């Protein structure tokens, strides 16, 4: 799996958009970008994934650069409940493939 | 919404004792996983399981560990002789469509 680089932490004001960057310069053509989050020792939660097009769902938007070497997860209106560790993971899309979690970005949403 | 359920939520055991952690994956999922997270550390992959056999395991998953799907719904992780360093949060997961769905975890404390 391609290696990812994320900032260790970031703060965000409640109600504002949170933009979480991720670098994955060694990503290969058939690897997807996945985002998960972990809220205070709960099980990790799937957020969104994409290959090369931008993606949006009810939780977030994923913007992938044209060269696919980096991406940004956008939480459009952050709430206090979005305080969590966010993991950017690059992997092949398969039913049977382990996830390799890094340290992620600790996002703190402040009132 | 279907979810992965884990029991018990907390387990305290004496060093050297056997423990069994239980999980009920999402019913139509075919791939199952165990992960663990030692306090303050990364989420670590232990093992993946498909078609009643282990498909991949990490270096952590040594002979003290075993997994089983004893019936059509349960998926268990057994630690034969627990060590102090086995104290961690253990997460079960199942997958579909390339997404992993995690349970809320079992906090194992080895005394």
Interface residues (C-beta under 8 A of the other chain):
Chain A: X32 X34 X36 X38 X41 X42 X43 X44 X45 X46 X49 X93 X94 X95 X96 X97 X98 X99 X100 X101 X102 X103
Chain B: X4 X30 X31 X33 X35 X37 X42 X43 X44 X45 X48 X50 X55 X56 X58 X89 X91 X93 X95 X96 X97 X98 X99 X100 X101 X102 X103 X104 X105
